[in-house]
């Protein structure tokens, strides 16, 4: 990497790291503040935006934590897209980083931030130029103003993500997704207000049809699908393989190393969904400039066609427009991408058998009854980690597709992400409480 560009990345503005570990109360405070700022921005309409415009991206808004026509129109799209691109570059050995080196780690993090800013500007410009986010009256000054608003809001969101990572609980991206999914479930499922004869929310509408004497049980399918996905994911979060290990110096001390079934977590599903959303974006760009090689991405009145159709969430199974071929191909693509990104994620984050074996040996652990050798540990871990990586990726991909096809409240991907995010937040809160209750643990972990 060019030295001049490296120096630029090293001097990129960043949120200052805390001098000491923030207390749990401080973490809660900053998490709530950032979440409130996100909700405020998600309810501020873009100045100059044509409010009669059709929302082409309503199917992917939940997982992008976006809200069409507001400052949060782009959501976390640029952040995750930048992460995907950087992951591919690192995974393909085009860029090489030693993340144990503090300088390389700073360059890597700031490169991801820089790419996120670039994608923010690019996506904002594309949405306005292609008229997917039209300006009122088609005015050029309004178009420029909308791009500026989206760019500034997108950059602010990038730094809010950094604030949560350093001072809050979990990550900003996870927090924004959780807020978006919760809002979608509450509003779509229980909204009591009406724009017609019956309430807009599914549950109030079902009660309305029940009272009127013609109960519509199809309205319950999204609730049932949501509960099925939640129960399965909560169960899978506890499924793990436990490998017996012993501390090298004291072979009498034995414990177990857990390998979770959803080994790569649900992060790969975010990458898969964002990639599919980018295919839709590029299809719209190419159609706009007269080269619709990916097909027609569809509007509110027309169905998608061509390649992009199978990267678009299909009509739910209870809909009159349900297309089984579309649903099957969409599911296969989503599952395949989830597996691929699971493999990439495990390799990139040093969760593969070799890296984990080295970490265990570094702390003095070995397999009971075997000589203290990293290769022995690696060989045992290699029996399980690649298998759970693929199976876990395929499972979360299938559950995400199932939720999308059944029209589950919160969406299949959104529900998967929410359970995973909540589980990690719970673990972090439990860990912080333990550190506050037993201050000696801080010394043990080197703080």
Protein Blocks (a to p, Z undefined) as FASTA:
>chain_A
ZZklmmmmmmgccddddfbdcdfklmmmmmmmmmmmmmmmmmcccehiafkbccfklmmm
mmnopaehiaklnmmmlmmmmmmmmmmmmmnomaccdfkbmklmmmmmmmmmmmmmmmmm
mmmmmmmmnomaccehhiaklmmmmmmmmmmmmmmmmmmmmmmmmmmghjfklmmmmmmm
mmmmmmmmmombdfblbcfblklmmmmmmmnopacfklmmmmmmmmmmmmmmmmmmmgcc
ddddddfklmmbccdddddfklnlmmlmmmmmmmmmmmmmmmmmmmmnopafnopebifk
bccehjllmmpccddfkbmklcfklmmmmmmmmmmmmmmmmmmmmmmnopafklmmmmmm
mnopacehiacdfklmmmmmmmmmmmmmmmmmmmmmmmmmmmmmnopghijklmmmmmmm
mmmmmmmmmmmmmmmmmmmlmmmnoZZ
